[in-house]
């Protein structure tokens, strides 16, 4: 865990002031995905959560160029 940079995920309530948007959607695998992006740019990250039994962050995918 020493290589984890905190915060792992930005606070959703503060994104609007930074010109970023987010959406939350279920995935086909039964997970929940939070996608955070800056419109009209390549700045996009996906945060995948799974429930077992508590919701936990399982994967972060940075799709920025």
C-alpha positions as a printed Julia matrix, in Angstrom:
65×3 Matrix{Float64}:
   0.0    0.0     0.0
   2.99   2.31    0.17
   2.65   3.08   -3.56
  -1.0    4.21   -3.28
  -1.38   7.96   -3.71
  -4.14   9.47   -1.56
  -6.8   10.46   -2.24
  -7.38   7.5    -4.54
 -10.54   9.04   -5.99
 -11.46  12.74   -6.18
 -14.42  14.0    -4.18
 -17.44  14.0    -6.47
 -19.0   17.05   -4.8
 -16.0   19.2    -5.78
 -15.69  18.19   -9.45
 -18.07  20.79  -10.92
 -15.9   23.67   -9.76
 -13.0   22.11  -11.65
 -14.86  21.67  -14.93
 -15.17  17.91  -14.53
 -18.25  15.69  -14.65
 -19.04  12.16  -13.49
 -21.52   9.4   -13.99
 -22.23   6.23  -12.02
 -23.44   3.06  -13.73
 -23.72  -0.66  -13.03
 -21.54  -2.97  -15.15
 -22.38  -6.33  -16.68
 -20.22  -8.05  -14.05
 -22.35  -6.77  -11.16
 -19.89  -4.03  -10.25
 -20.47  -0.3   -10.17
 -18.38   2.05  -12.29
 -17.75   5.71  -11.57
 -16.43   7.56  -14.61
 -14.87  10.99  -14.07
 -13.95  13.1   -17.07
 -13.25  16.56  -18.37
 -15.57  17.19  -21.35
 -13.96  17.65  -24.77
 -10.58  16.32  -23.59
  -8.92  12.92  -23.2
  -8.9   13.35  -19.39
 -10.95  10.36  -18.22
 -10.67   7.9   -15.33
 -12.83   4.91  -14.39
 -13.18   3.59  -10.84
 -14.62   0.07  -10.52
 -16.26  -1.0    -7.27
 -17.32  -4.5    -6.24
 -19.45  -5.68   -3.33
 -18.1   -8.54   -1.22
 -19.91  -7.93    1.2
 -18.96  -4.23    1.53
 -18.36  -2.02   -1.49
 -14.63  -1.76   -2.22
 -12.61  -0.03   -4.9
 -11.19  -2.86   -7.02
  -9.62  -1.15   -9.98
  -8.69   2.28  -11.31
  -8.3    2.78  -15.07
  -6.76   6.04  -16.28
  -7.7    6.48  -19.94
  -6.05   9.88  -20.34
  -3.64  10.33  -23.2
